[in-house]
Amino acid sequence: MLARLSQMPRALARKALKFGANRSGATAIEYALIVAGIAVAILSVVFTLGTEINNVFSDAQVQVKGRGK
């Protein structure tokens, strides 16, 4: 039993080193940040140009309806 207790700090140290060397969690966070940045860029473009695009289609609709009369 005493021998096992003396080996526990080494085992914990090995596990801590292995956990520190694992980079998969950091990679997932980096990808999440990239996706969030792309989403913010898309939303800002949509909200900025959305009204203008709506006006263009509304004007086109008015012109098409005017020609049909």
Contacts in CASP RR format, 6 or more apart in sequence:
PFRMAT RR
TARGET T0000
AUTHOR 0000-0000-0000
METHOD contacts of the structure
MODEL  1
MLARLSQMPRALARKALKFGANRSGATAIEYALIVAGIAVAILSVVFTLG
TEINNVFSDAQVQVKGRGK
END
